[in-house]
Each structure stands twice: as structure tokens, then as C-alpha cells.
């Protein structure tokens, strides 16, 4: 695993073995799906942001990949016509942070491309490459989609996870801010056309990016976000998360939780970007009052005149198990909000 990308190394069966990298066609990542000790080669599955992962038969003698057809291409994949890049952004402390960038093939870097930057950065969770057909609508509007593999995730192993926990949590949003700076500096976008999105524990990431660098972007989406870290421990799902975030019952834990608590870093009289917070009334992982509290605090503090909106679904919880129409309605509202703010054309 390197930067969230599965890699395969082959070692030859001879007197002086040297690891040899095996790369599946047109994919940044791949892994061994199966082997048989009686037969040469292996089944190898690819993973990509631009289309469904395919299952290949790899023949080592010829170095040849043959598509088995076991995993068909998605019907909208060809129409989407996407390409992706894997780059490294330099964080505040010099750490190189993996960043995945996806866009329509042949995109011209004008510095005015509407760009959505997402991230998570908790529990050692890895953002693996995958093709999401629901994002095709974003690309059809000329959008760029980017994933910041920030510390707190597991993209570079347990050490990467530990570097974004508790008192080290500030690395998570500093890495994210550095990824946004990379996209601007590389000519993909500008603050006027840049948006952030995060979900659940990713609310820490987006909330603190908003409060640290409100001028860096135009709009933010926070889905069922953890935004009052100091009081999260008192909720039904709080105690199981002490291992990840810390406890307010000791001084060091309190310091770490205060540092990552977005609602406590909102400052009156600040020009905050447009923000859409979404929640479900039946959420028992991150109570809906967290989103409501952050929305109210931003509405009271912001002087930008940009909308601070709270979207509440009375029939949903933390997101799992949404009916198709609920998921599509939420996505439509999200894209309408982003396009209104970034382009002035919500449809």
C-alpha cells in the first residue's frame, strides 16, 4: 500500500530474486485476486477512479494482462471519459500528502474549473480508488473531483493513522488545506471555484478547515458531521470513540478535543464561505444537534452574506440504508448548492 494505492510486487523463483512491480493496465492500483500453485500466473483485480475495476489473468512469462470479462465495465464509463492523476502535496510540516485528482479527459487547466475536494482522515480508513457513476453529473458540468488522503487515514499504514489522532489531529486539516493549495497552485482551480466536502468524522476535517482558512474556498458541505468534539463523548456513540479522539476527562484529552472542535473555533465577524450541513433526525452515530449547533453558530458569526444552510431528513440516520430516492434527492440538493455558489447556475 502506497498512498492508498494497492501495489503488487513479484519475486522470481531463482537464485537472485529482485522485487518487480506489476501494474495493471490503465489503473493506479491493483491486487491479487487469486492464484493456484499448480498453474502459472495470477488473477489480478484493478482499481480506478475512472471506471469499474477489471479482473485480469496475468501471465508472468509474457508479462501480459488479459481481461477475463468477469467484471464488466459500467455502462456510463465510456460516456464519462475520465482520467486521473496521483500527486503529492506538501503539508505545513513538510510531509508529502497523497492527492487523487479526477476530471474529464482533455481538461484544460484554466484556473477556473469548479473543483470539489473531499477527505476523511480518521480510524485508519483508506479512500480506495473506485468509480462512482453518481459523480458523472459533476464531471458533465466541467467539474474536477479530488480526494485528499490526509493523516488519520490508513493510506500509508498505521503510522499515518496515528499521526492524525488525538493531539496530532491538527495534521488532518493542515494536510487538507495543503491539498487545496496544491489544486490552486497547479492551475486546476481558484478559491472562487473551490468547494470542500466531508462526512461524519470528516466533519472535523471540513469544520476546522473552514475555521482555519475561511477565505481559501467558496463553499463547503458537511454531512452528518462531528463538529462539537468536546461534547461528543456525552452522546450515545461517544465512549466507543475515546480511543480515536480522546477524552475530556483529562487535561491532554481535553486539549486535543478542543483543538479539533470546529464549533469552538468559529469567530464572530468573520467572512465565512457558503456552508451546507446535512443530517438525519434518526442519526445515533453523530447526533443531529451537532449539525444544528454549527449551523446556528456560523449564521450568527458570518459577515460574508453567503448562505449557511441546514438540510434535515426526518426519515434518515447516519446515511446507511437510504432509499434510492432519498440518496438522489440529497445529491441533487448538494450539486444544486455547489453549482449555485461556484457558477451561479444551480441547474
C-alpha positions as CSV (number, residue, x, y, z in Angstrom):
1,X,0.0,0.0,0.0
2,X,1.4,3.4,-1.0
3,X,-0.8,6.5,-0.6
4,X,-4.0,4.4,-0.6
5,X,-3.0,2.5,-3.7
6,X,-2.6,-1.3,-3.6
7,X,0.6,-2.4,-5.4
8,X,1.8,-5.9,-6.4
9,X,5.4,-6.9,-6.3
10,X,6.5,-10.2,-7.9
11,X,9.6,-12.0,-6.8
12,X,11.1,-14.5,-9.3
13,X,11.9,-18.0,-8.2
14,X,15.7,-18.1,-8.8
15,X,19.0,-17.6,-7.1
16,X,18.9,-13.8,-7.0
17,X,15.3,-12.6,-6.6
18,X,14.5,-8.9,-7.1
19,X,11.1,-7.5,-6.5
20,X,9.4,-6.4,-9.7
21,X,6.4,-4.0,-9.7
22,X,3.4,-5.3,-11.7
23,X,1.0,-2.7,-12.9
24,X,-2.5,-3.4,-14.3
25,X,-3.5,-1.5,-17.5
26,X,-5.0,1.9,-17.1
27,X,-5.4,1.7,-13.3
28,X,-3.4,3.3,-10.4
29,X,-4.0,0.3,-8.1
30,X,-4.3,-3.5,-8.3
31,X,-4.2,-6.5,-6.0
32,X,-4.0,-10.3,-6.3
33,X,-7.5,-11.8,-6.6
34,X,-6.4,-15.5,-6.7
35,X,-3.6,-17.9,-7.6
36,X,-3.2,-21.7,-8.0
37,X,0.2,-23.2,-7.1
38,X,-0.3,-25.8,-9.9
39,X,-0.6,-23.0,-12.6
40,X,1.5,-20.1,-13.6
41,X,0.3,-16.5,-13.2
42,X,-2.5,-15.0,-11.2
43,X,-5.9,-13.3,-11.3
44,X,-5.3,-9.6,-10.7
45,X,-8.1,-7.1,-10.0
46,X,-7.5,-3.4,-10.9
47,X,-9.0,-0.4,-9.1
48,X,-9.5,3.0,-10.7
49,X,-11.3,6.3,-10.2
50,X,-12.2,6.4,-13.9
51,X,-14.1,3.1,-14.3
52,X,-15.0,-0.3,-12.8
53,X,-12.1,-2.4,-11.6
54,X,-11.5,-5.3,-14.1
55,X,-10.3,-8.8,-13.4
56,X,-7.2,-9.8,-15.4
57,X,-5.3,-13.0,-16.0
58,X,-1.6,-12.1,-15.6
59,X,0.9,-14.3,-17.4
60,X,4.3,-13.7,-15.9
61,X,6.4,-15.3,-18.8
62,X,5.0,-12.9,-21.3
63,X,4.2,-10.0,-18.9
64,X,0.7,-10.0,-20.4
65,X,-2.6,-9.0,-18.9
66,X,-5.8,-10.5,-20.4
67,X,-9.2,-9.2,-19.4
68,X,-11.3,-12.2,-18.2
69,X,-14.6,-10.4,-18.6
70,X,-15.6,-11.5,-15.1
71,X,-16.1,-7.8,-14.1
72,X,-18.0,-5.9,-16.8
73,X,-17.4,-2.2,-17.5
74,X,-20.1,0.1,-16.1
75,X,-22.5,1.3,-18.9
76,X,-21.7,5.0,-18.3
77,X,-18.0,4.6,-18.0
78,X,-17.3,5.2,-21.7
79,X,-19.6,8.2,-21.8
80,X,-17.9,9.7,-18.7
81,X,-14.4,9.5,-20.4
82,X,-12.4,10.3,-17.3
83,X,-8.8,10.3,-16.4
84,X,-7.0,10.7,-13.1
85,X,-3.7,11.7,-11.6
86,X,-2.0,10.8,-8.3
87,X,0.2,13.6,-6.9
88,X,1.8,14.7,-3.7
89,X,1.0,17.9,-1.8
90,X,3.5,19.3,0.7
91,X,1.9,19.9,4.1
92,X,2.7,22.6,6.6
93,X,5.3,20.4,8.4
94,X,6.9,19.2,5.1
95,X,5.0,15.9,4.9
96,X,4.0,14.8,1.4
97,X,0.3,14.1,1.3
98,X,-1.2,11.8,-1.4
99,X,-3.8,13.6,-3.5
100,X,-6.0,11.9,-6.2
101,X,-7.4,14.1,-8.9
102,X,-10.2,13.0,-11.4
103,X,-11.5,15.0,-14.4
104,X,-12.8,14.8,-17.9
105,X,-10.2,13.6,-20.4
106,X,-8.5,16.6,-22.1
107,X,-9.4,19.1,-19.4
108,X,-7.7,22.4,-19.9
109,X,-6.3,23.9,-16.7
110,X,-7.8,27.4,-16.7
111,X,-7.6,28.1,-13.0
112,X,-11.4,28.4,-13.1
113,X,-12.5,24.7,-13.1
114,X,-15.2,24.0,-10.5
115,X,-13.5,21.7,-8.0
116,X,-14.8,19.5,-5.2
117,X,-12.1,18.4,-2.7
118,X,-13.1,15.6,-0.3
119,X,-11.4,14.0,2.7
120,X,-12.0,11.9,5.9
121,X,-8.9,11.2,7.9
122,X,-10.0,9.1,10.9
123,X,-10.0,5.4,12.2
124,X,-7.2,4.5,9.7
125,X,-9.8,4.4,7.0
126,X,-8.5,4.2,3.4
127,X,-10.0,6.0,0.5
128,X,-9.5,3.4,-2.2
129,X,-9.9,4.2,-5.9
130,X,-13.4,3.4,-7.1
131,X,-15.7,4.6,-9.8
132,X,-18.9,6.2,-8.6
133,X,-21.4,6.7,-11.5
134,X,-23.4,9.3,-9.5
135,X,-20.4,11.7,-9.8
136,X,-20.7,11.7,-13.6
137,X,-23.1,14.6,-13.4
138,X,-20.4,16.7,-11.7
139,X,-17.9,15.9,-14.5
140,X,-20.5,16.8,-17.2
141,X,-20.6,20.3,-15.7
142,X,-16.8,20.5,-16.2
143,X,-16.1,19.7,-12.6
144,X,-12.9,18.4,-11.0
145,X,-13.1,15.8,-8.2
146,X,-10.2,15.4,-5.8
147,X,-9.6,13.1,-2.8
148,X,-7.1,14.2,-0.1
149,X,-5.5,11.2,1.6
150,X,-4.8,13.1,4.9
151,X,-3.2,11.8,8.0
152,X,-5.6,10.0,10.3
153,X,-6.5,7.6,7.5
154,X,-4.5,4.4,6.7
155,X,-3.2,5.2,3.3
156,X,0.4,4.9,4.4
157,X,-0.1,2.4,7.3
158,X,-0.7,2.6,11.0
159,X,1.9,5.4,11.4
160,X,-0.2,7.6,9.0
161,X,-3.3,6.8,11.2
162,X,-1.5,7.7,14.5
163,X,-0.2,10.9,13.0
164,X,-3.8,12.2,12.8
165,X,-5.2,11.1,16.2
166,X,-5.9,13.0,19.4
167,X,-3.2,15.7,19.9
168,X,-1.9,15.0,16.4
169,X,-5.4,15.7,14.8
170,X,-4.4,19.1,13.5
171,X,-2.3,17.3,10.9
172,X,-5.6,16.1,9.4
173,X,-6.9,19.6,8.4
174,X,-3.5,21.0,7.8
175,X,-2.9,18.2,5.2
176,X,-6.3,19.0,3.7
177,X,-5.5,22.8,3.4
178,X,-2.2,21.9,1.7
179,X,-4.1,19.8,-0.9
180,X,-6.4,22.7,-1.6
181,X,-3.3,24.9,-2.0
182,X,-1.9,22.4,-4.5
183,X,-5.0,22.4,-6.6
184,X,-4.9,26.2,-6.8
185,X,-1.2,26.5,-7.4
186,X,-1.3,23.8,-10.1
187,X,-3.9,25.7,-12.1
188,X,-6.9,23.4,-11.6
189,X,-9.0,26.0,-9.8
190,X,-9.1,29.1,-7.7
191,X,-10.7,29.9,-4.3
192,X,-13.8,31.3,-6.2
193,X,-14.4,27.9,-7.8
194,X,-13.3,25.5,-5.0
195,X,-15.5,23.6,-2.6
196,X,-14.8,21.1,0.3
197,X,-16.9,18.1,1.4
198,X,-16.6,15.7,4.4
199,X,-18.8,13.2,6.1
200,X,-19.2,12.1,9.8
201,X,-15.7,12.2,11.3
202,X,-14.8,14.1,8.2
203,X,-16.8,16.9,9.7
204,X,-13.8,17.6,12.0
205,X,-11.7,18.0,8.9
206,X,-14.1,20.3,7.0
207,X,-15.2,22.2,10.1
208,X,-11.6,23.1,11.1
209,X,-10.6,23.8,7.5
210,X,-13.4,26.3,7.4
211,X,-12.4,28.0,10.7
212,X,-8.7,28.0,9.9
213,X,-8.9,29.1,6.3
214,X,-12.4,30.6,5.6
215,X,-11.0,32.5,2.6
216,X,-9.5,29.5,0.8
217,X,-12.7,28.2,-0.7
218,X,-16.1,29.3,-1.9
219,X,-18.4,26.6,-0.4
220,X,-18.4,23.6,2.0
221,X,-20.5,20.5,2.5
222,X,-20.6,18.8,5.9
223,X,-22.6,15.6,6.0
224,X,-23.7,14.3,9.5
225,X,-20.5,15.9,10.8
226,X,-18.8,15.7,14.2
227,X,-18.5,19.4,15.0
228,X,-18.6,19.7,18.8
229,X,-15.8,17.4,19.8
230,X,-15.8,18.4,23.4
231,X,-19.4,17.1,24.0
232,X,-19.3,14.2,21.6
233,X,-18.2,11.9,24.5
234,X,-21.5,12.5,26.2
235,X,-23.5,11.1,23.3
236,X,-24.6,7.5,22.8
237,X,-21.7,6.9,20.4
238,X,-19.2,8.9,22.3
239,X,-17.4,6.5,24.6
240,X,-16.5,4.0,21.9
241,X,-14.7,6.8,20.1
242,X,-12.4,7.8,23.0
243,X,-9.7,5.6,21.6
244,X,-9.7,7.6,18.3
245,X,-10.3,11.1,19.5
246,X,-9.5,11.2,23.3
247,X,-11.5,12.1,26.4
248,X,-12.4,15.4,28.0
249,X,-11.8,13.8,31.5
250,X,-8.1,14.5,31.4
251,X,-6.2,17.7,30.5
252,X,-4.3,16.4,27.4
253,X,-7.5,14.8,26.1
254,X,-9.4,18.0,26.6
255,X,-6.8,19.9,24.8
256,X,-6.9,17.6,21.8
257,X,-10.7,17.6,21.7
258,X,-10.9,21.4,21.9
259,X,-8.3,21.7,19.1
260,X,-10.5,19.6,16.8
261,X,-13.9,21.1,17.8
262,X,-15.0,23.3,14.9
263,X,-17.9,25.0,16.7
264,X,-15.5,26.3,19.4
265,X,-13.3,28.0,16.7
266,X,-16.0,29.9,14.9
267,X,-15.2,33.7,15.3
268,X,-17.7,36.5,15.2
269,X,-17.3,39.0,12.4
270,X,-15.6,36.6,10.0
271,X,-16.4,36.3,6.3
272,X,-17.2,32.5,6.2
273,X,-17.9,30.7,2.9
274,X,-21.3,29.2,2.0
275,X,-21.9,26.1,4.0
276,X,-24.5,23.3,3.6
277,X,-24.8,21.0,6.6
278,X,-26.9,17.8,6.3
279,X,-28.2,15.5,9.0
280,X,-30.8,12.9,9.7
281,X,-33.1,13.0,12.7
282,X,-32.5,9.4,13.4
283,X,-28.7,9.6,13.5
284,X,-27.3,7.8,16.5
285,X,-23.7,7.9,15.5
286,X,-23.4,11.7,15.3
287,X,-26.4,13.3,16.9
288,X,-28.2,15.8,14.7
289,X,-27.9,18.6,17.2
290,X,-24.2,18.8,16.3
291,X,-25.0,20.0,12.7
292,X,-27.7,22.3,14.0
293,X,-25.4,23.9,16.6
294,X,-22.7,24.5,14.0
295,X,-25.2,26.0,11.5
296,X,-26.6,28.4,14.2
297,X,-23.1,29.4,15.3
298,X,-22.0,30.1,11.7
299,X,-25.2,32.0,10.9
300,X,-24.6,34.3,13.9
301,X,-20.9,34.8,13.2
302,X,-20.5,35.1,9.5
303,X,-20.5,38.6,7.8
304,X,-20.0,37.3,4.2
305,X,-23.7,37.2,3.4
306,X,-23.3,33.8,1.9
307,X,-25.9,31.1,2.9
308,X,-25.4,28.8,5.9
309,X,-28.0,26.1,5.3
310,X,-29.1,23.1,7.4
311,X,-30.7,20.2,5.5
312,X,-32.6,17.7,7.7
313,X,-34.1,14.4,6.6
314,X,-36.7,13.3,9.1
315,X,-36.6,9.7,7.7
316,X,-32.8,9.0,7.7
317,X,-30.0,8.5,10.1
318,X,-26.2,8.4,9.6
319,X,-26.6,7.7,5.9
320,X,-26.5,3.9,5.7
321,X,-29.7,2.3,4.4
322,X,-31.0,5.4,2.5
323,X,-33.7,4.7,-0.1
324,X,-32.7,5.4,-3.7
325,X,-35.0,8.5,-3.9
326,X,-33.5,9.9,-0.6
327,X,-30.0,9.5,-1.8
328,X,-30.7,11.0,-5.2
329,X,-32.6,13.9,-3.6
330,X,-29.7,14.7,-1.3
331,X,-27.2,14.5,-4.2
332,X,-29.4,16.8,-6.3
333,X,-29.6,19.3,-3.4
334,X,-25.8,19.1,-2.9
335,X,-24.9,19.7,-6.6
336,X,-27.5,22.5,-6.9
337,X,-25.9,24.2,-3.8
338,X,-22.4,23.8,-5.2
339,X,-23.2,24.9,-8.7
340,X,-25.2,27.9,-7.5
341,X,-22.2,29.0,-5.4
342,X,-19.4,28.1,-7.8
343,X,-21.0,29.0,-11.1
344,X,-24.3,30.9,-10.4
345,X,-26.2,28.2,-12.3
346,X,-27.9,25.7,-9.9
347,X,-29.4,23.6,-12.7
